[in-house]
C-alpha cells in the first residue's frame, strides 16, 4: 500500500473505455452532486411520510372541528413557541457551520455544530416538560382519558387529536435524537480529517436533514398549538 493511501489521501481510479481512452472514475468523495441527489431522494420519502400524517390530521380536523380546538387550547403556546424559536436558531447555527466549513474555518464549523446540538437538547428538554405535564393532566397514550369506550374517556375528536399529537411529535423527537447522533458522527469525521472544506458532502447532507427537521416543526406548531389559542379555560 502506498504512502498516499496510508495518509488517507484520495487516489483516483482510472478506467479504460472500449476505444482505449482512459478516464478518471468519479469517487464518492468528490461526487458532490450525486451525494446531494441521493439525499434529496431520501428527504422526499420523509416529506411523503409526514405529508400523509398532515393530510390525516386535516381530515380529522374537518370531522371534529370543535374537539380539536378544545384539545389544542390545553397546550402551552409559550412552550411550543419557545421550541419553535430554539429550532429556528439551531437551523441558523447549522447553516453557519456549513458556511464556515466551506470557507476553511474548521474550528468555527465545529463550534457551530456543538451549538446546534445544545439547542437540540434544549428542544428535547422542553418537549419532555410538556409531555410530563400532559401525563399529569391525564392526556397521555395508554391513559383512560384517551381510550375510546372508557367511561372517563375524552370525546372521540380529542382522542384523535392527542393521538396524532403524540405520534407526530414523538416521531419528530426521534428525528431530533437521530440528528444529534449524526452531528456527533460528523464531528468524529471532521476530527479524523475525513470531512474537510474540499470534501464536505456529509456536512452538507446533515445540514439539509436538519433543515427538514426544523421545517416540519414549523408546520406542527401552528397545527397543534395555535388552532385553540384564545380558547383556553
N, CA, C and O of each residue as an XYZ file, in Angstrom:
932
protein
N       0.848     -1.193      0.000
C       0.000      0.000      0.000
C       0.886      1.247      0.000
O       1.859      1.308      0.752
N       0.576      2.203     -0.799
C       1.421      3.377     -0.952
C       1.301      4.309      0.243
O       0.397      4.173      1.068
N       2.227      5.257      0.322
C       2.220      6.234      1.410
C       0.971      7.102      1.341
O       0.407      7.477      2.368
N       0.545      7.418      0.120
C      -0.634      8.265     -0.032
C      -1.866      7.589      0.548
O      -2.708      8.236      1.171
N      -1.967      6.249      0.332
C      -3.121      5.529      0.848
C      -3.102      5.489      2.364
O      -4.142      5.582      3.016
N      -1.868      5.347      2.934
C      -1.755      5.353      4.387
C      -2.182      6.699      4.951
O      -2.722      6.776      6.054
N      -1.936      7.758      4.188
C      -2.270      9.101      4.637
C      -3.700      9.490      4.357
O      -4.068     10.650      4.543
N      -4.528      8.540      3.908
C      -5.952      8.752      3.641
C      -6.188      9.748      2.511
O      -7.278     10.311      2.406
N      -5.181      9.976      1.660
C      -5.386     10.871      0.527
C      -6.158     10.135     -0.557
O      -6.023      8.925     -0.736
N      -6.954     10.890     -1.259
C      -7.792     10.286     -2.299
C      -6.946      9.909     -3.510
O      -6.296     10.761     -4.116
N      -6.962      8.625     -3.855
C      -6.230      8.129     -5.022
C      -7.246      7.822     -6.121
O      -8.041      6.893     -5.982
N      -7.230      8.577     -7.192
C      -8.231      8.368     -8.247
C      -8.084      7.007     -8.929
O      -6.980      6.495     -9.114
N      -9.223      6.447     -9.292
C      -9.241      5.179    -10.013
C      -9.372      5.478    -11.501
O     -10.165      6.328    -11.908
N      -8.593      4.776    -12.302
C      -8.592      5.002    -13.752
C      -9.311      3.851    -14.455
O      -9.012      2.680    -14.224
N     -10.245      4.204    -15.300
C     -10.977      3.203    -16.081
C     -10.643      3.397    -17.556
O     -10.458      4.519    -18.027
N     -10.569      2.266    -18.279
C     -10.249      2.312    -19.709
C     -11.500      1.974    -20.519
O     -12.110      0.922    -20.326
N     -11.869      2.865    -21.416
C     -13.043      2.647    -22.257
C     -12.710      1.690    -23.399
O     -11.548      1.336    -23.599
N     -13.737      1.269    -24.152
C     -13.527      0.320    -25.246
C     -12.632      0.873    -26.331
O     -11.942      0.120    -27.018
N     -12.638      2.189    -26.491
C     -11.798      2.786    -27.534
C     -10.363      3.006    -27.079
O      -9.547      3.563    -27.813
N     -10.059      2.560    -25.850
C      -8.693      2.655    -25.355
C      -8.400      3.902    -24.552
O      -7.339      4.014    -23.938
N      -9.332      4.843    -24.550
C      -9.110      6.071    -23.796
C      -9.305      5.821    -22.307
O     -10.147      5.021    -21.899
N      -8.516      6.518    -21.512
C      -8.590      6.365    -20.069
C      -9.311      7.547    -19.424
O      -9.135      8.700    -19.817
N     -10.140      7.219    -18.406
C     -10.908      8.253    -17.712
C     -10.781      8.044    -16.208
O     -10.671      6.915    -15.729
N     -10.798      9.157    -15.471
C     -10.759      9.072    -14.015
C     -12.161      8.760    -13.503
O     -13.128      9.441    -13.846
N     -12.255      7.724    -12.679
C     -13.541      7.349    -12.097
C     -13.879      8.332    -10.982
O     -13.051      8.626    -10.119
N     -15.109      8.832    -11.017
C     -15.532      9.800    -10.007
C     -15.876      9.070     -8.714
O     -16.896      8.384     -8.654
N     -15.044      9.202     -7.671
C     -15.295      8.544     -6.393
C     -16.333      9.295     -5.590
O     -16.656     10.444     -5.892
N     -16.855      8.645     -4.566
C     -17.902      9.276     -3.761
C     -17.378     10.501     -3.021
O     -18.149     11.402     -2.689
N     -16.049     10.542     -2.755
C     -15.507     11.677     -2.016
C     -15.727     12.996     -2.749
O     -15.900     14.045     -2.128
N     -15.718     12.926     -4.083
C     -15.851     14.147     -4.855
C     -17.160     14.263     -5.604
O     -17.402     15.256     -6.291
N     -18.007     13.257     -5.476
C     -19.270     13.262     -6.227
C     -20.312     14.066     -5.457
O     -21.249     13.506     -4.887
N     -20.138     15.375     -5.447
C     -20.983     16.256     -4.659
C     -22.423     16.225     -5.150
O     -23.355     16.149     -4.349
N     -22.607     16.283     -6.455
C     -23.963     16.325     -7.000
C     -24.691     14.996     -6.834
O     -25.894     14.966     -6.578
N     -23.958     13.907     -6.981
C     -24.558     12.592     -6.772
C     -24.969     12.412     -5.321
O     -26.030     11.863     -5.025
N     -24.105     12.888     -4.413
C     -24.405     12.795     -2.988
C     -25.634     13.617     -2.624
O     -26.457     13.196     -1.811
N     -25.748     14.794     -3.233
C     -26.922     15.639     -2.970
C     -28.192     14.997     -3.519
O     -29.229     15.002     -2.856
N     -28.112     14.447     -4.724
C     -29.289     13.843     -5.350
C     -29.806     12.677     -4.519
O     -31.008     12.560     -4.278
N     -28.889     11.815     -4.082
C     -29.290     10.661     -3.283
C     -29.974     11.083     -1.993
O     -30.956     10.470     -1.574
N     -29.452     12.136     -1.364
C     -30.032     12.564     -0.100
C     -31.369     13.270     -0.317
O     -32.268     13.161      0.518
N     -31.505     13.979     -1.410
C     -32.792     14.617     -1.720
C     -33.876     13.565     -1.924
O     -35.034     13.790     -1.573
N     -33.507     12.417     -2.491
C     -34.473     11.327     -2.652
C     -34.913     10.794     -1.288
O     -36.088     10.490     -1.084
N     -33.967     10.684     -0.361
C     -34.306     10.269      0.995
C     -35.231     11.296      1.644
O     -36.197     10.936      2.316
N     -34.926     12.574      1.438
C     -35.744     13.644      2.013
C     -37.165     13.586      1.458
O     -38.125     13.897      2.163
N     -37.295     13.191      0.208
C     -38.617     13.074     -0.407
C     -39.468     12.053      0.346
O     -40.658     12.275      0.568
N     -38.854     10.933      0.738
C     -39.602      9.916      1.480
C     -40.043     10.456      2.847
O     -41.119     10.109      3.333
N     -39.215     11.299      3.463
C     -39.580     11.906      4.741
C     -40.775     12.843      4.568
O     -41.706     12.827      5.374
N     -40.743     13.648      3.526
C     -41.841     14.573      3.252
C     -43.126     13.804      2.975
O     -44.201     14.216      3.410
N     -43.025     12.696      2.258
C     -44.204     11.877      1.973
C     -44.794     11.302      3.264
O     -46.013     11.268      3.434
N     -43.925     10.852      4.167
C     -44.391     10.269      5.421
C     -45.116     11.308      6.277
O     -46.247     11.083      6.705
N     -44.464     12.443      6.524
C     -45.096     13.471      7.336
C     -46.267     14.117      6.598
O     -47.245     14.526      7.223
N     -46.173     14.210      5.272
C     -47.268     14.764      4.492
C     -48.538     13.947      4.645
O     -49.630     14.505      4.748
N     -48.399     12.616      4.659
C     -49.559     11.742      4.850
C     -50.180     11.979      6.223
O     -51.402     11.953      6.367
N     -49.341     12.210      7.229
C     -49.861     12.468      8.576
C     -50.610     13.795      8.633
O     -51.662     13.892      9.265
N     -50.073     14.808      7.978
C     -50.749     16.106      7.970
C     -52.083     16.022      7.225
O     -53.052     16.673      7.614
N     -52.135     15.235      6.172
C     -53.399     15.047      5.453
C     -54.427     14.346      6.336
O     -55.602     14.715      6.348
N     -53.976     13.331      7.074
C     -54.866     12.630      8.003
C     -55.372     13.585      9.078
O     -56.554     13.589      9.422
N     -54.457     14.389      9.597
C     -54.817     15.361     10.629
C     -55.849     16.358     10.097
O     -56.802     16.707     10.794
N     -55.655     16.807      8.872
C     -56.589     17.752      8.260
C     -57.971     17.129      8.090
O     -58.987     17.788      8.315
N     -58.007     15.869      7.694
C     -59.284     15.174      7.513
C     -60.024     15.061      8.845
O     -61.220     15.342      8.925
N     -59.300     14.647      9.892
C     -59.923     14.525     11.214
C     -60.387     15.890     11.719
O     -61.429     15.992     12.366
N     -59.625     16.926     11.427
C     -59.982     18.280     11.858
C     -61.309     18.707     11.234
O     -62.126     19.371     11.872
N     -61.508     18.314      9.973
C     -62.765     18.676      9.308
C     -63.963     17.941      9.915
O     -65.091     18.429      9.847
N     -63.718     16.766     10.508
C     -64.796     15.980     11.116
C     -65.061     16.374     12.566
O     -66.197     16.307     13.035
N     -64.013     16.782     13.271
C     -64.125     17.054     14.710
C     -63.555     18.439     15.030
O     -62.681     18.589     15.884
N     -64.065     19.421     14.335
C     -63.547     20.782     14.434
C     -63.524     21.302     15.874
O     -62.484     21.758     16.349
N     -64.642     21.238     16.557
C     -64.745     21.789     17.914
C     -63.876     21.027     18.911
O     -63.251     21.635     19.780
N     -63.833     19.701     18.792
C     -62.997     18.898     19.695
C     -61.515     19.231     19.518
O     -60.769     19.298     20.495
N     -61.096     19.437     18.283
C     -59.691     19.769     18.018
C     -59.321     21.106     18.658
O     -58.258     21.239     19.264
N     -60.207     22.093     18.518
C     -59.936     23.407     19.098
C     -59.894     23.325     20.620
O     -59.042     23.943     21.259
N     -60.814     22.560     21.192
C     -60.850     22.396     22.648
C     -59.574     21.719     23.152
O     -58.992     22.153     24.145
N     -59.141     20.663     22.473
C     -57.926     19.949     22.883
C     -56.690     20.829     22.702
O     -55.796     20.823     23.548
N     -56.636     21.580     21.608
C     -55.484     22.438     21.334
C     -55.332     23.520     22.390
O     -54.216     23.931     22.705
N     -56.456     23.986     22.939
C     -56.407     25.071     23.920
C     -55.703     24.655     25.210
O     -55.344     25.507     26.022
N     -55.503     23.348     25.403
C     -54.835     22.865     26.613
C     -53.316     22.935     26.517
O     -52.623     22.797     27.525
N     -52.802     23.147     25.325
C     -51.349     23.210     25.146
C     -50.826     24.611     25.441
O     -51.543     25.602     25.306
N     -49.561     24.669     25.847
C     -48.911     25.939     26.136
C     -48.290     26.507     24.858
O     -47.327     25.963     24.318
N     -48.872     27.618     24.392
C     -48.314     28.270     23.209
C     -46.914     28.801     23.514
O     -46.059     28.873     22.631
N     -46.692     29.173     24.780
C     -45.380     29.695     25.179
C     -44.299     28.634     25.017
O     -43.244     28.897     24.441
N     -44.570     27.417     25.535
C     -43.566     26.350     25.422
C     -43.375     25.928     23.963
O     -42.244     25.758     23.507
N     -44.475     25.760     23.239
C     -44.371     25.382     21.830
C     -43.684     26.454     21.007
O     -42.885     26.155     20.120
N     -44.005     27.725     21.311
C     -43.367     28.833     20.589
C     -41.889     28.930     20.897
O     -41.077     29.206     20.014
N     -41.541     28.700     22.167
C     -40.122     28.718     22.551
C     -39.348     27.648     21.789
O     -38.252     27.898     21.288
N     -39.928     26.457     21.708
C     -39.274     25.384     20.969
C     -39.136     25.727     19.488
O     -38.157     25.346     18.846
N     -40.114     26.445     18.951
C     -40.040     26.853     17.548
C     -38.854     27.787     17.334
O     -38.104     27.636     16.370
N     -38.688     28.745     18.232
C     -37.564     29.685     18.150
C     -36.235     28.945     18.316
O     -35.269     29.218     17.603
N     -36.198     28.005     19.268
C     -34.974     27.223     19.510
C     -34.560     26.478     18.240
O     -33.384     26.478     17.874
N     -35.527     25.845     17.568
C     -35.198     25.099     16.352
C     -34.787     26.023     15.209
O     -33.899     25.685     14.425
N     -35.426     27.180     15.112
C     -35.050     28.137     14.064
C     -33.616     28.623     14.262
O     -32.860     28.748     13.298
N     -33.245     28.895     15.508
C     -31.869     29.316     15.791
C     -30.903     28.178     15.495
O     -29.807     28.406     14.983
N     -31.315     26.934     15.819
C     -30.443     25.787     15.551
C     -30.228     25.592     14.047
O     -29.156     25.164     13.619
N     -31.252     25.910     13.251
C     -31.094     25.830     11.799
C     -30.076     26.868     11.334
O     -29.305     26.625     10.405
N     -30.084     28.032     11.995
C     -29.117     29.085     11.665
C     -27.699     28.647     12.016
O     -26.784     28.810     11.209
N     -27.508     28.088     13.221
C     -26.162     27.668     13.624
C     -25.651     26.542     12.734
O     -24.467     26.500     12.397
N     -26.543     25.629     12.353
C     -26.122     24.543     11.464
C     -25.699     25.095     10.106
O     -24.688     24.672      9.545
N     -26.474     26.037      9.584
C     -26.128     26.646      8.297
C     -24.825     27.428      8.365
O     -24.012     27.378      7.442
N     -24.630     28.154      9.468
C     -23.382     28.909      9.640
C     -22.190     27.957      9.724
O     -21.109     28.255      9.216
N     -22.399     26.805     10.371
C     -21.335     25.813     10.463
C     -20.906     25.321      9.081
O     -19.716     25.165      8.807
N     -21.892     25.079      8.218
C     -21.584     24.633      6.856
C     -20.848     25.724      6.086
O     -19.903     25.433      5.351
N     -21.271     26.973      6.247
C     -20.594     28.086      5.567
C     -19.150     28.221      6.053
O     -18.243     28.489      5.265
N     -18.950     28.033      7.348
C     -17.590     28.114      7.888
C     -16.725     26.974      7.363
O     -15.546     27.171      7.070
N     -17.307     25.782      7.245
C     -16.559     24.657      6.701
C     -16.149     24.950      5.268
O     -15.002     24.712      4.888
N     -17.071     25.461      4.475
C     -16.758     25.789      3.080
C     -15.676     26.857      2.988
O     -14.871     26.853      2.056
N     -15.658     27.778      3.965
C     -14.677     28.867      3.952
C     -13.324     28.448      4.514
O     -12.363     29.216      4.486
N     -13.260     27.214      5.028
C     -11.994     26.716      5.552
C     -11.822     26.884      7.049
O     -10.777     26.531      7.595
N     -12.847     27.426      7.729
C     -12.788     27.613      9.173
C     -13.332     26.360      9.858
O     -14.489     26.330     10.278
N     -12.508     25.343      9.967
C     -12.945     24.056     10.521
C     -13.296     24.192     12.005
O     -14.286     23.621     12.461
N     -12.494     24.943     12.756
C     -12.757     25.128     14.185
C     -14.102     25.832     14.392
O     -14.891     25.440     15.252
N     -14.350     26.862     13.602
C     -15.623     27.576     13.701
C     -16.792     26.694     13.332
O     -17.862     26.790     13.935
N     -16.598     25.826     12.338
C     -17.656     24.899     11.924
C     -17.997     23.947     13.062
O     -19.170     23.672     13.316
N     -16.972     23.443     13.747
C     -17.213     22.520     14.861
C     -17.946     23.215     16.005
O     -18.818     22.615     16.634
N     -17.605     24.461     16.279
C     -18.298     25.207     17.335
C     -19.777     25.370     17.008
O     -20.624     25.264     17.895
N     -20.088     25.625     15.749
C     -21.479     25.783     15.327
C     -22.247     24.458     15.441
O     -23.432     24.447     15.771
N     -21.561     23.349     15.165
C     -22.197     22.035     15.301
C     -22.507     21.759     16.772
O     -23.582     21.256     17.100
N     -21.559     22.092     17.658
C     -21.799     21.927     19.094
C     -22.978     22.787     19.544
O     -23.809     22.340     20.335
N     -23.051     24.018     19.041
C     -24.152     24.919     19.396
C     -25.488     24.333     18.942
O     -26.487     24.421     19.655
N     -25.497     23.738     17.755
C     -26.721     23.121     17.232
C     -27.151     21.954     18.101
O     -28.341     21.776     18.362
N     -26.190     21.157     18.552
C     -26.500     20.016     19.413
C     -27.080     20.473     20.748
O     -28.022     19.867     21.259
N     -26.516     21.541     21.313
C     -27.026     22.060     22.592
C     -28.467     22.539     22.431
O     -29.315     22.270     23.282
N     -28.740     23.252     21.334
C     -30.099     23.723     21.076
C     -31.065     22.550     20.875
O     -32.220     22.610     21.298
N     -30.590     21.497     20.233
C     -31.418     20.304     20.036
C     -31.776     19.671     21.377
O     -32.901     19.214     21.577
N     -30.810     19.648     22.293
C     -31.058     19.098     23.626
C     -32.042     19.976     24.409
O     -32.868     19.467     25.167
N     -31.947     21.296     24.221
C     -32.894     22.217     24.855
C     -34.304     21.931     24.344
O     -35.259     21.908     25.121
N     -34.431     21.712     23.037
C     -35.731     21.388     22.447
C     -36.310     20.130     23.092
O     -37.481     20.107     23.473
N     -35.489     19.083     23.216
C     -35.956     17.821     23.802
C     -36.342     18.000     25.268
O     -37.300     17.391     25.742
N     -35.587     18.842     25.986
C     -35.889     19.081     27.395
C     -37.253     19.757     27.551
O     -38.044     19.380     28.416
N     -37.522     20.757     26.707
C     -38.812     21.447     26.761
C     -39.936     20.490     26.380
O     -41.003     20.502     26.995
N     -39.698     19.670     25.376
C     -40.712     18.687     24.974
C     -40.951     17.680     26.101
O     -42.079     17.228     26.299
N     -39.910     17.333     26.830
C     -40.053     16.443     27.972
C     -40.924     17.059     29.053
O     -41.740     16.371     29.666
N     -40.751     18.368     29.292
C     -41.584     19.083     30.265
C     -43.046     19.042     29.823
O     -43.942     18.805     30.633
N     -43.276     19.276     28.531
C     -44.641     19.260     28.002
C     -45.286     17.885     28.165
O     -46.417     17.773     28.636
N     -44.568     16.859     27.778
C     -45.120     15.507     27.866
C     -45.392     15.116     29.321
O     -46.367     14.422     29.606
N     -44.530     15.563     30.239
C     -44.738     15.274     31.656
C     -46.024     15.938     32.140
O     -46.806     15.335     32.874
N     -46.232     17.181     31.724
C     -47.464     17.887     32.103
C     -48.688     17.187     31.505
O     -49.725     17.068     32.158
N     -48.555     16.725     30.254
C     -49.667     16.001     29.617
C     -50.013     14.744     30.411
O     -51.184     14.416     30.597
N     -48.978     14.049     30.875
C     -49.199     12.819     31.637
C     -49.948     13.129     32.938
O     -50.894     12.431     33.301
N     -49.513     14.176     33.627
C     -50.160     14.536     34.892
C     -51.583     15.039     34.673
O     -52.433     14.934     35.558
N     -51.835     15.589     33.478
C     -53.188     16.051     33.144
C     -54.077     14.906     32.667
O     -55.265     15.099     32.409
N     -53.492     13.706     32.552
C     -54.272     12.533     32.164
C     -54.439     12.331     30.679
O     -55.152     11.424     30.250
N     -53.783     13.173     29.881
C     -53.902     13.011     28.419
C     -52.568     12.516     27.864
O     -51.778     13.282     27.313
N     -52.345     11.220     28.026
C     -51.127     10.598     27.523
C     -51.503      9.230     26.983
O     -52.479      8.622     27.423
N     -50.726      8.754     26.031
C     -51.017      7.472     25.405
C     -51.161      6.367     26.456
O     -50.311      6.213     27.332
N     -52.247      5.605     26.352
C     -52.470      4.498     27.265
C     -53.285      4.837     28.488
O     -53.757      3.936     29.181
N     -53.468      6.134     28.776
C     -54.266      6.524     29.935
C     -55.765      6.448     29.606
O     -56.144      6.565     28.440
N     -56.619      6.254     30.620
C     -58.059      6.068     30.386
C     -58.709      7.172     29.557
O     -59.620      6.905     28.773
N     -58.246      8.411     29.727
C     -58.879      9.534     29.034
C     -58.776      9.417     27.520
O     -59.604      9.974     26.800
N     -57.763      8.696     27.027
C     -57.565      8.578     25.588
C     -57.949      7.191     25.062
O     -57.557      6.812     23.959
N     -58.708      6.446     25.848
C     -59.162      5.124     25.425
C     -60.654      5.180     25.108
O     -61.485      5.299     26.008
N     -60.983      5.094     23.826
C     -62.382      5.176     23.407
C     -63.203      4.065     24.068
O     -62.757      2.921     24.153
N     -64.387      4.408     24.527
C     -65.251      3.436     25.173
C     -65.115      3.411     26.670
O     -65.961      2.845     27.362
N     -64.041      4.027     27.193
C     -63.855      4.103     28.635
C     -64.804      5.157     29.208
O     -64.986      6.211     28.599
N     -65.414      4.891     30.372
C     -66.352      5.865     30.955
C     -65.744      7.247     31.168
O     -66.446      8.256     31.108
N     -64.429      7.287     31.417
C     -63.755      8.563     31.679
C     -63.045      9.122     30.448
O     -62.249     10.054     30.562
N     -63.324      8.565     29.283
C     -62.592      8.980     28.089
C     -63.057     10.335     27.573
O     -64.182     10.770     27.820
N     -62.144     10.991     26.843
C     -62.471     12.251     26.201
C     -63.343     11.980     24.978
O     -63.466     10.834     24.547
N     -63.960     13.047     24.408
C     -64.686     12.884     23.146
C     -63.773     12.318     22.062
O     -62.556     12.500     22.115
N     -64.358     11.631     21.077
C     -63.569     10.965     20.041
C     -62.623     11.931     19.335
O     -61.475     11.583     19.060
N     -63.095     13.136     19.042
C     -62.247     14.109     18.352
C     -61.002     14.450     19.143
O     -59.921     14.580     18.569
N     -61.136     14.598     20.451
C     -59.983     14.908     21.294
C     -59.024     13.717     21.363
O     -57.805     13.893     21.374
N     -59.581     12.510     21.409
C     -58.735     11.313     21.412
C     -57.908     11.249     20.130
O     -56.716     10.945     20.165
N     -58.551     11.538     19.003
C     -57.829     11.544     17.718
C     -56.768     12.640     17.697
O     -55.658     12.431     17.207
N     -57.117     13.810     18.233
C     -56.180     14.935     18.262
C     -54.931     14.587     19.060
O     -53.809     14.743     18.578
N     -55.138     14.115     20.280
C     -53.987     13.784     21.129
C     -53.205     12.596     20.570
O     -51.981     12.537     20.689
N     -53.918     11.659     19.963
C     -53.228     10.523     19.347
C     -52.303     10.971     18.220
O     -51.165     10.514     18.117
N     -52.808     11.873     17.376
C     -51.981     12.406     16.284
C     -50.839     13.259     16.838
O     -49.728     13.251     16.308
N     -51.129     13.982     17.899
C     -50.106     14.847     18.505
C     -48.918     14.033     19.011
O     -47.767     14.342     18.702
N     -49.208     12.987     19.793
C     -48.110     12.184     20.342
C     -47.387     11.399     19.244
O     -46.176     11.187     19.319
N     -48.127     10.977     18.238
C     -47.493     10.251     17.132
C     -46.537     11.152     16.366
O     -45.396     10.772     16.104
N     -46.994     12.338     16.011
C     -46.195     13.224     15.166
C     -45.062     13.894     15.933
O     -43.949     14.000     15.418
N     -45.332     14.352     17.168
C     -44.251     14.964     17.940
C     -43.256     13.910     18.411
O     -42.065     14.192     18.549
N     -43.747     12.690     18.657
C     -42.838     11.606     19.036
C     -41.911     11.238     17.892
O     -40.711     11.044     18.088
N     -42.477     11.143     16.690
C     -41.658     10.829     15.516
C     -40.688     11.963     15.220
O     -39.539     11.732     14.844
N     -41.165     13.183     15.393
C     -40.281     14.337     15.183
C     -39.157     14.341     16.225
O     -38.007     14.637     15.899
N     -39.493     14.013     17.476
C     -38.474     13.942     18.512
C     -37.427     12.880     18.206
O     -36.242     13.064     18.485
N     -37.875     11.762     17.628
C     -36.927     10.720     17.220
C     -35.964     11.263     16.168
O     -34.776     10.941     16.184
N     -36.476     12.085     15.255
C     -35.612     12.691     14.238
C     -34.617     13.671     14.867
O     -33.492     13.811     14.387
N     -35.034     14.349     15.945
C     -34.122     15.241     16.669
C     -32.970     14.424     17.266
O     -31.800     14.779     17.123
N     -33.324     13.324     17.938
C     -32.304     12.458     18.551
C     -31.373     11.894     17.481
O     -30.157     11.850     17.670
N     -31.945     11.466     16.364
C     -31.137     10.961     15.260
C     -30.209     12.050     14.741
O     -29.057     11.781     14.402
N     -30.713     13.281     14.681
C     -29.893     14.401     14.218
C     -28.698     14.646     15.124
O     -27.600     14.933     14.649
N     -28.916     14.530     16.445
C     -27.806     14.695     17.393
C     -26.749     13.611     17.154
O     -25.549     13.882     17.187
N     -27.215     12.378     16.913
C     -26.289     11.288     16.612
C     -25.499     11.549     15.338
O     -24.300     11.278     15.277
N     -26.172     12.075     14.325
C     -25.493     12.394     13.067
C     -24.450     13.493     13.265
O     -23.376     13.456     12.666
N     -24.776     14.469     14.108
C     -23.816     15.551     14.361
C     -22.593     15.040     15.112
O     -21.472     15.474     14.845
N     -22.805     14.111     16.059
C     -21.665     13.511     16.762
C     -20.775     12.758     15.782
O     -19.549     12.833     15.856
N     -21.410     12.028     14.859
C     -20.660     11.305     13.830
C     -19.915     12.276     12.925
O     -18.772     12.027     12.542
N     -20.567     13.385     12.587
C     -19.931     14.399     11.738
C     -18.694     14.972     12.421
O     -17.652     15.141     11.786
N     -18.808     15.271     13.716
C     -17.649     15.793     14.450
C     -16.503     14.779     14.459
O     -15.336     15.146     14.326
N     -16.849     13.510     14.617
C     -15.825     12.464     14.591
C     -15.137     12.404     13.232
O     -13.919     12.248     13.157
N     -15.914     12.529     12.162
C     -15.346     12.507     10.808
C     -14.478     13.746     10.554
O     -13.455     13.666      9.875
N     -14.895     14.885     11.104
C     -14.094     16.106     10.938
C     -12.760     15.956     11.664
O     -11.707     16.293     11.123
N     -12.818     15.447     12.891
C     -11.589     15.265     13.682
C     -10.645     14.261     13.035
O      -9.427     14.353     13.190
N     -11.216     13.297     12.307
C     -10.397     12.281     11.633
C      -9.884     12.773     10.284
O      -9.146     12.059      9.605
N     -10.265     13.977      9.895
C      -9.817     14.522      8.614
C     -10.571     13.962      7.425
O     -10.142     14.133      6.283
N     -11.703     13.286      7.677
C     -12.479     12.705      6.581
C     -13.462     13.711      5.980
O     -13.851     13.586      4.818
N     -13.862     14.705      6.772
C     -14.699     15.800      6.275
C     -13.852     17.064      6.321
O     -13.402     17.488      7.385
N     -13.644     17.651      5.169
C     -12.777     18.817      5.034
C     -13.469     19.864      4.166
O     -14.495     19.572      3.550
N     -12.919     21.084      4.108
C     -13.504     22.094      3.221
C     -13.583     21.623      1.766
O     -14.432     22.091      1.007
N     -12.702     20.702      1.378
C     -12.720     20.193     -0.002
C     -13.737     19.073     -0.183
O     -14.330     18.940     -1.254
N     -13.943     18.266      0.855
C     -14.872     17.133      0.788
C     -15.850     17.235      1.965
O     -15.644     16.614      3.008
N     -16.896     18.009      1.787
C     -17.827     18.267      2.888
C     -19.249     17.836      2.550
O     -20.203     18.396      3.089
N     -19.408     16.860      1.675
C     -20.760     16.418      1.291
C     -21.543     15.896      2.503
O     -22.753     16.106      2.595
N     -20.855     15.215      3.436
C     -21.538     14.706      4.627
C     -22.090     15.858      5.460
O     -23.224     15.802      5.936
N     -21.291     16.892      5.632
C     -21.724     18.077      6.377
C     -22.928     18.729      5.688
O     -23.888     19.134      6.344
N     -22.862     18.821      4.378
C     -23.953     19.422      3.604
C     -25.255     18.642      3.803
O     -26.307     19.235      4.045
N     -25.181     17.320      3.702
C     -26.385     16.494      3.805
C     -26.987     16.515      5.208
O     -28.209     16.524      5.357
N     -26.142     16.524      6.235
C     -26.658     16.586      7.604
C     -27.310     17.947      7.863
O     -28.324     18.027      8.557
N     -26.734     19.010      7.313
C     -27.351     20.334      7.432
C     -28.709     20.354      6.719
O     -29.664     20.965      7.198
N     -28.777     19.683      5.577
C     -30.035     19.590      4.831
C     -31.076     18.815      5.640
O     -32.246     19.195      5.686
N     -30.646     17.744      6.267
C     -31.534     16.946      7.117
C     -32.086     17.799      8.260
O     -33.276     17.742      8.572
N     -31.207     18.588      8.877
C     -31.636     19.412      9.998
C     -32.621     20.497      9.545
O     -33.528     20.868     10.291
N     -32.440     20.990      8.347
C     -33.407     21.943      7.789
C     -34.792     21.315      7.700
O     -35.796     21.961      8.000
N     -34.838     20.053      7.287
C     -36.126     19.360      7.197
C     -36.750     19.192      8.576
O     -37.957     19.370      8.743
N     -35.927     18.850      9.561
C     -36.417     18.648     10.923
C     -37.064     19.924     11.458
O     -38.138     19.877     12.057
N     -36.418     21.046     11.243
C     -36.987     22.302     11.765
C     -38.174     22.747     10.921
O     -39.109     23.358     11.440
N     -38.146     22.449      9.626
C     -39.253     22.828      8.753
C     -40.532     22.076      9.127
O     -41.616     22.658      9.123
N     -40.410     20.793      9.448
C     -41.577     20.004      9.859
C     -42.203     20.603     11.120
O     -43.426     20.687     11.237
N     -41.350     21.018     12.062
C     -41.875     21.601     13.302
C     -42.600     22.917     13.035
O     -43.565     23.240     13.727
N     -42.149     23.675     12.047
C     -42.793     24.937     11.698
C     -44.247     24.696     11.289
O     -45.084     25.586     11.438
N     -44.556     23.502     10.775
C     -45.937     23.144     10.436
C     -46.649     22.493     11.622
O     -47.847     22.695     11.819
N     -45.906     21.710     12.411
C     -46.505     21.040     13.566
C     -46.989     22.066     14.593
O     -48.086     21.932     15.135
N     -46.183     23.077     14.856
C     -46.513     24.057     15.892
C     -47.858     24.759     15.667
O     -48.704     24.723     16.560
N     -48.089     25.394     14.519
C     -49.389     26.067     14.372
C     -50.568     25.098     14.350
O     -51.655     25.422     14.829
N     -50.347     23.899     13.786
C     -51.451     22.948     13.664
C     -51.933     22.465     15.026
O     -53.137     22.359     15.257
N     -51.000     22.172     15.929
C     -51.387     21.622     17.228
C     -51.554     22.680     18.319
O     -52.397     22.528     19.203
N     -50.766     23.737     18.262
C     -50.752     24.694     19.369
C     -51.609     25.936     19.144
O     -52.114     26.517     20.104
N     -51.779     26.345     17.900
C     -52.374     27.660     17.663
C     -53.847     27.632     17.266
O     -54.519     28.660     17.355
N     -54.371     26.476     16.829
C     -55.784     26.461     16.409
C     -56.709     26.677     17.606
O     -57.849     27.114     17.447
N     -56.204     26.362     18.820
C     -57.031     26.556     20.002
C     -56.628     27.762     20.817
O     -57.160     27.985     21.905
N     -55.678     28.556     20.296
C     -55.224     29.745     21.031
C     -56.391     30.708     21.228
O     -57.149     30.981     20.298
N     -56.524     31.214     22.445
C     -57.623     32.133     22.729
C     -58.871     31.434     23.212
O     -59.855     32.084     23.566
N     -58.837     30.089     23.231
C     -59.994     29.326     23.703
C     -59.676     28.597     25.001
O     -60.342     27.623     25.353
N     -58.648     29.077     25.715
C     -58.216     28.405     26.939
C     -59.284     28.475     28.032
O     -60.220     29.273     27.996
N     -59.078     27.582     29.006
C     -60.066     27.518     30.100
C     -59.840     28.661     31.067
O     -60.565     28.787     32.054
